[in-house]
Amino acid sequence: MKDNSKSGLKIKQIIIVVFTLIFLGSNLQLFVSTKEKELISKKEIKEEINLEENLEENNVQEELKIAQNNYTRKATIARSSAQRGQEQARETVEQEEKENYITIEEIEISKNMDLTVRCGISKEDFKVLMTNLKKDTSGFFEKNSDIIYDLCEKYELNEIFFCGLIAAESGWNISSSHRKKCNYISMMSKGKLITYSSEEEGLEAAAKLLHTKYLTPGGAYYKGKTLSSVQKIFCPNSSTWVNLVYGCMKQVLN
């Protein structure tokens, strides 16, 4: 009997252990399953966050790209408008200049003209005039037409007078003494021709002298603004100087 009781007790203990193990196993499986679900859930949440971040970043980049394209387009339009405005302004200035200039055929000169008044033609026409100057046997006036025109503008000289004076003093072929010293209107110092280093330097010295000393009120040699006024100091002992210079001026236009 006792043995049967012991056997029954052992069986009960075994059954309890088995159920306990089953219970623990079930709970363990449930715990593992819960953990797996939590991990999966966290992974899904992370993937969803990453997806949202990627979408947001893509949206930001797209917006930046659109904004940049809009800025570029607006800048291009603004630049084009500015260029059109500049072109229109330049065309307006050119048109106004054309209206203010006279033609070569309209140039007028006289012995008593004001030598500080420009002849009135454009630089382009003056270059044409110098190119077609038959008396320019050395090519000096054609070569220096840009410089001569600019100097006459700077120093308020009539271009035809300036060329006529150079021709009268140096000859149309430009004499060797004047050519070597780049001194084209016989500027003297201590009885000798002054030497200049270049054609441009010599021409500017001549234009500046005429402007500051001879043709500007208050200048050291100012007697008036006509040929005869300049002759009184420039070449006082010559009775033919006015006619010589004026004759060369007429040749410029013929």
Summary of the structure (lengths in Angstrom):
residues: 254
radius of gyration: 50.6
end to end distance: 161.3
largest distance: 175.2
contacts: 651
relative contact order: 0.08
helix: 71%
strand: 2%
